[in-house]
Amino acid sequence: MDTQTQKRFKIWQWRTIIVTMIGYAFFYFVRKNFSFAMPGLAAEYGISNTSFGIVMTIVGLVYGFSRYFNGILADRMNARYHMSLGLALCALASLAFGFIPHLLGIEIGDAPHTLIVAFAVLLVLNNIFQGSGFPPCARLLSHWIPPQELATKQSIWNTSHSIGASILAILCGFIMANMGTDLSNSQQDVDKITSNYVTTLFKDDVKKSNEAIGKVVKVCEPKALEEGGYIVDVVCKMKEGKKDSTFTYLFSKDNFLAVKEAVDKAGENGVKVSSSEIAKQCNIDKAQAKATQAIVTRTEHTGAWQWAFWIPGLIALLGALALFALLRDTPKSVGLPELESSKTSLDAEDTPAARRAYVQKMVYKNPIVWALSIANFFVYVVRFSVLDWGPKFLTEACNMTFEQAAAAVGAFEIMAIVGTLVAGWVTDRFFAGRAHRTCMWCMVGAGISMGAFYMFYLHPGMVPGWALIGVLAMAGFFIYGPQALVGIAVSNQATKKAAGTANGLVGIFGYLSTAVSGVGIGWLADNYGWNYVFISVIAMAIVGTLIFLAIWGAKRDGYDKANN
């Protein structure tokens, strides 16, 4: 290229990076808002963690396969139309979420199964459209950026995930804490929300006892007292061969702001379990105070979750229009030459037969692509366990308010931006573009960070809240390195002519992880508590580390292989 052409190429290169960054950030506005709506939905409709997990697993799998098919489509379609149309459809789906209870005539506490099915249908449609987000970007970037610069520049682009998610966290945290309808004076609605919270929250709180309680058998419906208080019975299976015992919690009036002492109950074997012992073992007094304050918050902001769909949906719709106006396709579409350093045999002969053979060779018969795909499964388990469940386990397991939980997830995403940039720079500076080597060290850091978070969780009085947020943020710093670099690595391994397909394949494995991070985490949380959730996430980080270690000696890219 001559000097003038090089200058023009650079301008278009950075325009493509910036426009696709902003466009992909808007995809997150209408993809991750469901996670922030979950606490409100649980309180108002009694939806369990397992139900949420099943829905997230289904939609995650749908998104994974959508990314795969959209990856194949991206290698053949103009990215401008592909991305902007997909984002517009996602925005419309998000707007529709907030209207579901009105359309179905569902009131607070009514027909949760009907609501879950309706949400699942819309989430499936949304995630079909979400698949048109990343593959066009992966294809475009491999056309505009040479392989030796891809790790650094695509890592800059990859901060779009965290930019979108962190801004959404702040936005939805504000929405959930400040919007909605105040129903605290409606005793009927307060009763329904109380019942839902008792069912979904106390199961985990009571299970925290390691000395006496084995598991919760049943949480009974609250019984209203004439003086305005509530009694709740929780039937528990005792450890060490003891028979079931029932623990009774007595709430005072005034929207449960004051908490009375638990009533002593004896097991059928005659062994007494005093209220002070239960309070010591299960931290019941704090659990009750947390639950009652959460009940008050939700009754004062009923329906806030709907605005968590409507406001991001409107913003994303405007983003789709801007994306269509500003984005263009490959260098050829604006009269510029293709990059010399990334030419392939398909540049000379791009027939359907030649393309099929090329994709077979560079993607489906490429062991490095398959290894990176499997490793991506474990990367995404760790990532989504925090991103999808973060607002819920921080408020339920770590005694944080909605604003604190949103700030923690926001910090996770902000540090993810820094981690992504550092990982890309380290890859090109110290590992000569071998992204898989950086991924291995990042997974080590993610495992250590989640291990520290787990230790702080086990000893809540040992560290202040800011330290808990700090180690979670460091997990974000490390886990987003591999999240970005795996896509970069497969783009280089498969070359620009098959980058969309390769990233689609990697995406399938990434979103197959929702079988673990979705229904698996939900089931563990409901049946064994958050304790086992953290152990499982740490184990997944260790396995991911070992897979990246296994391909330590792989080359940076597949262009030599493509031309032989």
C-alpha positions as CSV (number, residue, x, y, z in Angstrom):
1,M,0.0,0.0,0.0
2,D,1.2,3.6,-0.7
3,T,1.2,6.1,2.2
4,Q,-2.2,7.6,1.4
5,T,-3.8,4.2,1.2
6,Q,-2.2,3.1,4.4
7,K,-3.5,6.3,6.2
8,R,-7.0,5.6,4.8
9,F,-6.8,2.0,5.8
10,K,-5.9,2.9,9.4
11,I,-8.8,5.3,9.6
12,W,-11.3,2.6,8.4
13,Q,-9.6,0.0,10.6
14,W,-10.2,2.0,13.8
15,R,-13.6,3.1,12.7
16,T,-14.5,-0.6,12.3
17,I,-13.1,-1.5,15.7
18,I,-14.9,1.3,17.5
19,V,-18.3,0.9,15.8
20,T,-18.4,-2.8,16.3
21,M,-17.3,-2.3,20.0
22,I,-20.2,0.0,20.7
23,G,-22.6,-2.2,18.7
24,Y,-21.6,-5.3,20.6
25,A,-21.9,-3.5,23.9
26,F,-25.5,-2.8,23.0
27,F,-26.1,-6.5,22.5
28,Y,-25.3,-6.9,26.2
29,F,-27.9,-4.4,27.2
30,V,-30.6,-6.7,26.0
31,R,-28.9,-10.0,27.0
32,K,-27.8,-9.7,30.6
33,N,-30.6,-7.6,31.9
34,F,-32.5,-10.8,32.8
35,S,-29.9,-11.5,35.5
36,F,-30.7,-8.2,37.3
37,A,-34.5,-8.8,37.0
38,M,-34.2,-12.2,38.7
39,P,-34.3,-11.0,42.3
40,G,-37.5,-9.1,41.6
41,L,-39.1,-12.0,39.7
42,A,-38.2,-14.4,42.6
43,A,-39.8,-12.1,45.2
44,E,-42.9,-11.3,43.2
45,Y,-43.6,-14.7,41.6
46,G,-41.7,-17.2,43.8
47,I,-39.6,-18.5,40.9
48,S,-36.9,-20.8,42.3
49,N,-33.1,-20.9,41.5
50,T,-33.6,-24.2,39.8
51,S,-36.3,-22.8,37.5
52,F,-34.0,-19.8,36.6
53,G,-31.2,-22.2,36.0
54,I,-33.2,-24.4,33.6
55,V,-34.3,-21.3,31.6
56,M,-30.7,-20.0,31.5
57,T,-29.4,-23.4,30.4
58,I,-31.9,-23.6,27.6
59,V,-31.3,-20.2,26.3
60,G,-27.5,-20.6,26.7
61,L,-27.6,-23.7,24.5
62,V,-29.8,-21.9,22.0
63,Y,-27.3,-19.0,21.9
64,G,-24.4,-21.4,21.4
65,F,-25.9,-23.0,18.4
66,S,-27.1,-19.7,17.1
67,R,-23.6,-18.4,17.3
68,Y,-22.4,-21.4,15.3
69,F,-24.9,-21.0,12.5
70,N,-24.4,-17.3,12.5
71,G,-20.7,-17.9,12.3
72,I,-21.2,-19.8,9.1
73,L,-23.5,-17.1,7.8
74,A,-21.0,-14.3,8.9
75,D,-18.4,-15.7,6.5
76,R,-20.8,-15.2,3.6
77,M,-22.9,-12.1,4.6
78,N,-22.4,-8.4,4.8
79,A,-21.7,-7.6,8.5
80,R,-23.4,-4.2,8.4
81,Y,-26.8,-5.8,7.7
82,H,-26.1,-8.9,9.8
83,M,-25.3,-7.1,13.1
84,S,-27.8,-4.2,12.9
85,L,-30.8,-6.3,12.1
86,G,-29.9,-8.8,14.9
87,L,-29.5,-6.1,17.4
88,A,-32.9,-4.5,16.5
89,L,-34.7,-7.8,16.9
90,C,-33.0,-8.4,20.3
91,A,-34.2,-4.9,21.4
92,L,-37.8,-5.7,20.4
93,A,-37.6,-9.0,22.4
94,S,-36.4,-7.1,25.5
95,L,-39.2,-4.6,25.2
96,A,-41.7,-7.5,25.0
97,F,-40.4,-9.0,28.3
98,G,-41.8,-6.3,30.4
99,F,-45.3,-6.6,29.1
100,I,-45.7,-10.4,29.6
101,P,-47.5,-10.3,33.0
102,H,-49.9,-7.7,31.6
103,L,-50.5,-9.7,28.4
104,L,-51.1,-12.9,30.3
105,G,-53.1,-11.2,33.1
106,I,-50.7,-12.5,35.8
107,E,-50.7,-10.8,39.2
108,I,-48.1,-11.0,42.0
109,G,-47.8,-14.5,43.3
110,D,-49.9,-16.1,40.5
111,A,-49.1,-18.7,37.9
112,P,-45.3,-18.7,38.1
113,H,-45.0,-21.7,35.7
114,T,-47.0,-19.9,33.0
115,L,-44.7,-16.9,33.5
116,I,-41.5,-19.0,33.3
117,V,-42.7,-20.6,30.0
118,A,-43.5,-17.2,28.5
119,F,-40.1,-15.9,29.6
120,A,-38.4,-19.0,28.2
121,V,-40.0,-18.5,24.8
122,L,-39.0,-14.9,24.5
123,L,-35.5,-15.6,25.8
124,V,-35.1,-18.3,23.2
125,L,-36.1,-15.9,20.5
126,N,-33.8,-13.2,21.9
127,N,-30.8,-15.6,22.0
128,I,-31.4,-16.7,18.4
129,F,-31.0,-13.1,17.4
130,Q,-28.1,-12.6,19.9
131,G,-26.1,-15.1,17.8
132,S,-25.7,-12.3,15.1
133,G,-23.5,-10.2,17.4
134,F,-20.1,-11.7,17.8
135,P,-19.5,-13.8,14.6
136,P,-19.7,-10.8,12.2
137,C,-17.3,-8.9,14.5
138,A,-14.8,-11.8,14.5
139,R,-14.8,-12.0,10.7
140,L,-14.5,-8.2,10.3
141,L,-11.6,-7.9,12.7
142,S,-9.6,-10.7,11.0
143,H,-10.0,-8.8,7.7
144,W,-9.0,-5.5,9.1
145,I,-6.2,-6.4,11.5
146,P,-3.0,-8.4,10.6
147,P,-2.3,-11.6,12.7
148,Q,0.7,-10.1,14.5
149,E,-1.5,-7.2,15.9
150,L,-4.7,-9.2,16.4
151,A,-4.3,-10.0,20.1
152,T,-3.7,-6.4,21.1
153,K,-6.3,-4.7,19.0
154,Q,-9.0,-7.3,19.3
155,S,-8.4,-7.3,23.1
156,I,-9.2,-3.6,22.9
157,W,-12.4,-4.5,21.0
158,N,-13.2,-7.2,23.5
159,T,-13.7,-4.7,26.2
160,S,-17.1,-4.1,24.6
161,H,-18.3,-7.1,26.6
162,S,-17.4,-5.5,29.9
163,I,-18.3,-1.9,28.9
164,G,-21.8,-3.1,28.0
165,A,-22.2,-5.3,31.1
166,S,-20.7,-2.8,33.6
167,I,-22.9,0.1,32.3
168,L,-25.9,-2.3,32.4
169,A,-25.1,-3.3,36.0
170,I,-25.1,0.3,37.1
171,L,-28.2,1.1,35.2
172,C,-30.2,-2.0,36.4
173,G,-28.9,-1.5,40.0
174,F,-30.4,2.0,39.9
175,I,-33.6,0.7,38.3
176,M,-34.2,-2.1,40.8
177,A,-33.5,0.1,43.8
178,N,-35.4,3.2,42.7
179,M,-38.2,2.4,40.3
180,G,-41.4,0.3,40.4
181,T,-44.6,0.7,42.4
182,D,-44.8,1.0,46.2
183,L,-47.1,-1.8,47.4
184,S,-45.9,-1.8,51.0
185,N,-49.3,-0.6,52.3
186,S,-51.1,-3.5,50.5
187,Q,-51.1,-6.4,53.1
188,Q,-52.2,-8.9,50.5
189,D,-49.2,-8.1,48.2
190,V,-46.9,-8.0,51.2
191,D,-48.1,-11.5,52.2
192,K,-47.5,-12.9,48.8
193,I,-44.0,-11.5,48.5
194,T,-43.2,-12.7,52.1
195,S,-44.3,-16.2,51.2
196,N,-42.1,-16.2,48.1
197,Y,-39.0,-14.9,49.9
198,V,-39.4,-17.4,52.8
199,T,-39.5,-20.2,50.2
200,T,-36.6,-19.2,48.1
201,L,-34.3,-17.5,50.7
202,F,-34.5,-19.4,53.9
203,K,-33.7,-22.7,52.3
204,D,-30.1,-21.6,51.8
205,D,-29.8,-19.7,55.1
206,V,-30.9,-22.7,57.2
207,K,-28.7,-25.1,55.3
208,K,-25.6,-23.1,56.3
209,S,-25.4,-25.1,59.6
210,N,-22.6,-27.7,59.4
211,E,-23.2,-29.1,62.9
212,A,-26.9,-30.0,63.2
213,I,-28.9,-29.5,60.0
214,G,-28.5,-31.8,57.1
215,K,-30.9,-30.3,54.7
216,V,-34.3,-28.5,54.5
217,V,-37.2,-30.8,54.0
218,K,-40.0,-28.3,53.7
219,V,-40.6,-24.6,54.3
220,C,-44.2,-24.0,55.4
221,E,-46.4,-21.1,54.4
222,P,-46.2,-18.1,56.7
223,K,-49.1,-17.9,59.2
224,A,-50.3,-14.4,60.1
225,L,-50.8,-13.5,63.7
226,E,-53.6,-11.2,65.0
227,E,-51.2,-8.7,66.3
228,G,-49.6,-8.4,62.8
229,G,-46.6,-10.7,63.0
230,Y,-45.8,-13.9,61.1
231,I,-44.8,-17.4,62.1
232,V,-42.8,-19.6,59.6
233,D,-42.1,-23.3,60.2
234,V,-39.0,-24.8,58.5
235,V,-38.8,-28.6,58.7
236,C,-35.2,-29.9,58.6
237,K,-33.5,-33.3,58.4
238,M,-30.9,-33.5,61.1
239,K,-27.4,-34.9,60.8
240,E,-25.9,-37.8,62.8
241,G,-29.0,-40.0,62.5
242,K,-31.4,-37.6,64.3
243,K,-34.9,-37.4,63.1
244,D,-36.5,-34.4,61.4
245,S,-36.9,-31.2,63.5
246,T,-39.0,-28.1,63.0
247,F,-37.6,-24.7,63.6
248,T,-40.0,-21.8,64.0
249,Y,-39.2,-18.1,63.1
250,L,-41.3,-15.4,64.6
251,F,-41.4,-12.0,62.7
252,S,-42.8,-8.8,64.2
253,K,-45.2,-6.4,62.5
254,D,-44.3,-3.2,60.7
255,N,-43.3,-4.9,57.5
256,F,-41.0,-7.2,59.5
257,L,-38.4,-4.6,60.3
258,A,-37.9,-5.9,63.8
259,V,-37.0,-9.6,64.3
260,K,-38.0,-11.6,67.3
261,E,-36.0,-14.5,68.8
262,A,-36.6,-18.0,67.3
263,V,-38.9,-20.2,69.3
264,D,-37.1,-23.3,70.8
265,K,-38.2,-26.5,69.2
266,A,-37.3,-30.1,70.1
267,G,-36.7,-32.9,67.6
268,E,-38.8,-36.1,67.8
269,N,-35.8,-37.8,69.5
270,G,-36.2,-35.3,72.4
271,V,-32.9,-33.5,71.8
272,K,-33.5,-29.8,72.2
273,V,-31.9,-27.3,69.8
274,S,-32.0,-23.8,71.4
275,S,-32.7,-20.6,69.6
276,S,-29.2,-19.3,70.5
277,E,-27.6,-22.4,69.1
278,I,-29.5,-22.1,65.8
279,A,-28.6,-18.4,65.7
280,K,-25.0,-19.3,66.2
281,Q,-24.9,-22.1,63.7
282,C,-27.0,-20.6,60.9
283,N,-26.6,-16.9,61.6
284,I,-30.4,-16.8,61.7
285,D,-30.7,-13.3,63.2
286,K,-28.7,-11.7,60.4
287,A,-30.5,-13.9,57.8
288,Q,-33.9,-12.8,59.1
289,A,-32.8,-9.1,59.2
290,K,-31.5,-9.4,55.6
291,A,-34.7,-11.2,54.4
292,T,-37.0,-8.7,56.0
293,Q,-35.2,-5.7,54.6
294,A,-35.3,-7.4,51.2
295,I,-39.0,-7.9,51.5
296,V,-39.5,-4.2,52.3
297,T,-37.3,-3.2,49.3
298,R,-39.3,-5.4,46.9
299,T,-42.7,-4.3,48.2
300,E,-41.6,-0.7,47.8
301,H,-40.3,-1.3,44.3
302,T,-42.7,-3.9,42.9
303,G,-42.4,-4.2,39.1
304,A,-39.0,-2.5,38.9
305,W,-37.8,-5.6,36.9
306,Q,-40.0,-4.5,34.0
307,W,-38.1,-1.3,33.6
308,A,-34.9,-3.4,33.6
309,F,-36.2,-4.7,30.2
310,W,-37.8,-1.6,28.8
311,I,-35.0,1.0,29.3
312,P,-32.1,-1.1,28.0
313,G,-34.4,-2.3,25.1
314,L,-35.0,1.3,24.0
315,I,-31.3,2.2,24.2
316,A,-30.4,-0.9,22.2
317,L,-32.9,-0.1,19.5
318,L,-31.3,3.3,19.0
319,G,-27.9,1.5,18.9
320,A,-29.1,-0.7,16.1
321,L,-30.0,2.4,14.0
322,A,-26.5,3.9,14.7
323,L,-24.8,0.6,13.8
324,F,-26.5,0.5,10.4
325,A,-25.6,4.1,9.7
326,L,-21.9,3.8,10.6
327,L,-20.7,0.2,9.9
328,R,-19.2,-1.1,6.7
329,D,-18.0,-4.5,5.6
330,T,-14.4,-5.7,4.6
331,P,-11.7,-3.4,3.1
332,K,-13.0,-4.3,-0.4
333,S,-16.4,-2.8,0.4
334,V,-14.8,0.7,0.8
335,G,-12.3,0.4,-2.1
336,L,-9.3,-0.7,-0.1
337,P,-6.9,-3.7,-0.7
338,E,-6.9,-6.8,1.5
339,L,-4.0,-7.3,4.0
340,E,-0.9,-8.9,2.4
341,S,0.1,-10.7,5.6
342,S,-3.2,-12.7,5.8
343,K,-3.7,-13.9,2.3
344,T,-4.9,-17.4,1.8
345,S,-5.5,-19.8,-1.1
346,L,-9.2,-18.7,-1.1
347,D,-8.2,-15.2,-2.1
348,A,-7.3,-16.6,-5.6
349,E,-10.0,-19.2,-5.9
350,D,-13.1,-18.8,-3.7
351,T,-15.5,-21.3,-5.2
352,P,-18.1,-23.2,-3.0
353,A,-16.1,-26.5,-3.3
354,A,-12.8,-24.8,-2.4
355,R,-14.4,-23.0,0.5
356,R,-15.9,-26.3,1.9
357,A,-12.5,-28.0,1.7
358,Y,-10.8,-25.0,3.3
359,V,-13.2,-24.9,6.2
360,Q,-12.9,-28.6,6.8
361,K,-9.1,-28.3,6.9
362,M,-8.8,-25.2,9.0
363,V,-11.7,-25.8,11.4
364,Y,-13.2,-29.2,11.7
365,K,-9.9,-31.2,11.2
366,N,-7.8,-28.7,13.2
367,P,-6.9,-30.2,16.7
368,I,-5.9,-26.8,18.1
369,V,-9.3,-25.4,17.3
370,W,-11.0,-28.3,19.1
371,A,-8.7,-27.9,22.1
372,L,-9.5,-24.2,22.3
373,S,-13.2,-25.0,22.0
374,I,-13.1,-27.5,24.9
375,A,-11.1,-25.1,27.0
376,N,-13.7,-22.4,26.3
377,F,-16.3,-24.5,28.0
378,F,-14.5,-24.2,31.3
379,V,-13.7,-20.5,30.8
380,Y,-17.4,-19.7,30.3
381,V,-18.5,-21.8,33.3
382,V,-16.4,-19.5,35.6
383,R,-17.4,-16.4,33.7
384,F,-21.2,-17.0,33.7
385,S,-21.3,-18.4,37.2
386,V,-20.4,-14.9,38.4
387,L,-22.1,-12.8,35.6
388,D,-25.4,-14.6,35.6
389,W,-25.7,-15.4,39.3
390,G,-23.7,-12.6,40.8
391,P,-26.6,-10.3,41.7
392,K,-28.5,-13.2,43.3
393,F,-25.7,-14.9,45.4
394,L,-24.3,-11.5,46.5
395,T,-27.6,-10.4,47.9
396,E,-28.6,-13.8,49.3
397,A,-25.3,-15.4,50.4
398,C,-23.2,-12.3,51.1
399,N,-25.7,-10.0,52.8
400,M,-25.3,-7.2,50.2
401,T,-27.9,-4.7,49.2
402,F,-29.0,-4.5,45.6
403,E,-26.9,-1.4,45.1
404,Q,-23.8,-3.1,46.6
405,A,-24.4,-6.2,44.5
406,A,-24.7,-4.1,41.3
407,A,-21.5,-2.2,42.3
408,A,-19.7,-5.6,42.8
409,V,-20.7,-6.9,39.4
410,G,-19.8,-3.5,37.9
411,A,-16.4,-3.7,39.5
412,F,-16.0,-7.3,38.1
413,E,-16.7,-5.9,34.7
414,I,-14.5,-2.8,35.0
415,M,-11.5,-5.0,36.1
416,A,-12.4,-7.3,33.2
417,I,-11.7,-4.4,30.9
418,V,-8.3,-3.8,32.4
419,G,-7.6,-7.6,32.4
420,T,-8.6,-7.9,28.7
421,L,-6.3,-5.1,27.7
422,V,-3.4,-6.4,29.7
423,A,-3.9,-10.0,28.4
424,G,-3.8,-8.8,24.8
425,W,-0.7,-6.7,25.4
426,V,1.1,-9.5,27.2
427,T,0.2,-11.9,24.4
428,D,1.8,-9.8,21.6
429,R,4.7,-8.5,23.8
430,F,5.9,-11.6,25.6
431,F,4.3,-14.6,23.9
432,A,4.7,-13.5,20.2
433,G,0.9,-13.7,19.6
434,R,0.5,-17.1,21.2
435,A,-2.8,-16.3,23.0
436,H,-3.2,-19.8,24.4
437,R,-0.2,-19.3,26.7
438,T,-1.6,-16.1,28.2
439,C,-4.9,-18.0,28.7
440,M,-3.2,-20.6,30.9
441,W,-1.8,-18.0,33.3
442,C,-5.1,-16.2,33.3
443,M,-7.0,-19.3,34.4
444,V,-4.5,-19.8,37.2
445,G,-5.3,-16.3,38.4
446,A,-9.0,-16.8,38.1
447,G,-8.9,-20.0,40.2
448,I,-6.8,-18.3,42.9
449,S,-9.2,-15.3,43.0
450,M,-12.3,-17.5,43.3
451,G,-10.5,-19.5,46.0
452,A,-10.0,-16.3,48.0
453,F,-13.6,-15.2,47.5
454,Y,-14.7,-18.6,48.8
455,M,-12.5,-18.3,51.9
456,F,-14.0,-14.8,52.6
457,Y,-17.5,-16.2,52.2
458,L,-16.8,-18.9,54.8
459,H,-15.6,-16.3,57.2
460,P,-17.8,-13.3,56.7
461,G,-16.4,-11.4,59.7
462,M,-12.8,-11.8,58.6
463,V,-12.8,-9.1,56.0
464,P,-14.8,-5.9,55.1
465,G,-17.2,-5.8,52.2
466,W,-14.8,-3.9,50.0
467,A,-12.3,-6.8,50.2
468,L,-15.0,-9.2,49.1
469,I,-15.8,-7.0,46.1
470,G,-12.0,-6.7,45.5
471,V,-11.3,-10.4,45.1
472,L,-14.4,-10.8,42.9
473,A,-13.1,-7.9,40.7
474,M,-9.7,-9.7,40.4
475,A,-11.6,-12.8,39.2
476,G,-13.0,-10.6,36.5
477,F,-9.5,-9.3,35.7
478,F,-8.3,-12.8,35.0
479,I,-11.3,-14.6,33.5
480,Y,-11.9,-12.1,30.7
481,G,-8.4,-12.6,29.4
482,P,-9.1,-16.1,28.1
483,Q,-12.7,-15.1,27.2
484,A,-11.2,-12.6,24.7
485,L,-8.1,-14.5,23.7
486,V,-9.8,-17.8,22.8
487,G,-11.7,-16.0,20.0
488,I,-8.5,-14.3,18.9
489,A,-6.6,-17.6,18.9
490,V,-9.2,-19.5,16.8
491,S,-9.4,-16.6,14.4
492,N,-5.7,-16.8,13.8
493,Q,-5.7,-20.6,13.7
494,A,-8.6,-20.8,11.2
495,T,-7.5,-17.6,9.3
496,K,-9.7,-14.8,8.2
497,K,-11.6,-16.9,5.6
498,A,-13.0,-19.3,8.3
499,A,-12.8,-17.1,11.4
500,G,-16.6,-16.8,11.6
501,T,-17.1,-20.6,11.5
502,A,-14.3,-21.3,14.0
503,N,-15.7,-18.8,16.4
504,G,-19.1,-20.3,16.0
505,L,-17.7,-23.7,17.0
506,V,-16.0,-22.2,20.0
507,G,-19.2,-20.5,20.9
508,I,-21.1,-23.8,21.0
509,F,-18.7,-25.1,23.6
510,G,-18.8,-21.8,25.5
511,Y,-22.5,-21.9,25.8
512,L,-22.8,-25.6,26.4
513,S,-21.3,-24.5,29.7
514,T,-24.7,-23.1,30.7
515,A,-25.7,-26.7,31.5
516,V,-23.3,-26.2,34.4
517,S,-23.5,-22.5,35.1
518,G,-27.3,-22.4,34.6
519,V,-29.3,-25.4,35.8
520,G,-26.3,-26.9,37.6
521,I,-25.6,-23.8,39.7
522,G,-29.3,-23.3,40.3
523,W,-29.7,-26.9,41.5
524,L,-26.6,-26.8,43.7
525,A,-27.8,-23.5,45.3
526,D,-31.3,-24.9,46.0
527,N,-30.2,-28.3,47.3
528,Y,-26.8,-27.8,48.9
529,G,-26.3,-24.0,49.2
530,W,-23.8,-21.5,47.7
531,N,-20.9,-23.2,49.5
532,Y,-20.8,-26.0,46.9
533,V,-21.3,-23.5,44.0
534,F,-18.0,-21.8,44.8
535,I,-16.2,-25.2,45.1
536,S,-17.4,-26.2,41.7
537,V,-16.4,-23.0,40.0
538,I,-12.9,-23.3,41.4
539,A,-12.7,-26.9,40.1
540,M,-13.7,-25.7,36.6
541,A,-10.9,-23.1,36.6
542,I,-8.4,-25.8,37.4
543,V,-9.5,-28.1,34.5
544,G,-9.4,-25.1,32.1
545,T,-5.8,-24.4,33.2
546,L,-4.7,-28.0,32.4
547,I,-6.2,-27.9,28.9
548,F,-4.4,-24.6,28.0
549,L,-1.2,-26.2,29.3
550,A,-1.7,-29.1,27.0
551,I,-1.5,-26.9,23.9
552,W,1.4,-24.7,25.2
553,G,3.6,-25.5,22.1
554,A,1.0,-24.6,19.4
555,K,1.9,-22.0,16.7
556,R,0.5,-18.5,16.7
557,D,-1.7,-18.9,13.5
558,G,-2.6,-21.2,10.7
559,Y,-1.7,-19.2,7.6
560,D,1.3,-21.5,6.8
561,K,-1.0,-24.5,7.1
562,A,-3.6,-22.8,4.9
563,N,-1.2,-22.2,2.1
564,N,0.4,-25.7,2.1
